[in-house]
Amino acid sequence: MERLLLPLLAGLVLAVSDELEYMRMDYWDSFASRMNAAGYRLSERHISVSAAFFSVLVNCGNNLSFRQNSAFRKKSDKRDA
């Protein structure tokens, strides 16, 4: 039984990693660049912030426009502290 499961699990791991790579390239890279350019510094925030943004991005599409209002960024920075 183990001989049958190992190739199946290996194939599953490869499929999941390929899907994650696709999601990163198709959704995340350009979005994270735009957010960082707007001053949100996603790499410095808690992982849950990035996860929430990623969820909205995937569910709503990658044509989201975010305000580059400095007052808005300052408020969100205070909540992360």
Secondary structure, DSSP 8 states (H G I E B T S, - for coil): -HHHHHHHHHHHHHHHHHHHHHHIIIIIHHHHHHHHHTT--GGGS-HHHHHHHHHHHHHH-S-------HHHHHHHHHHH-
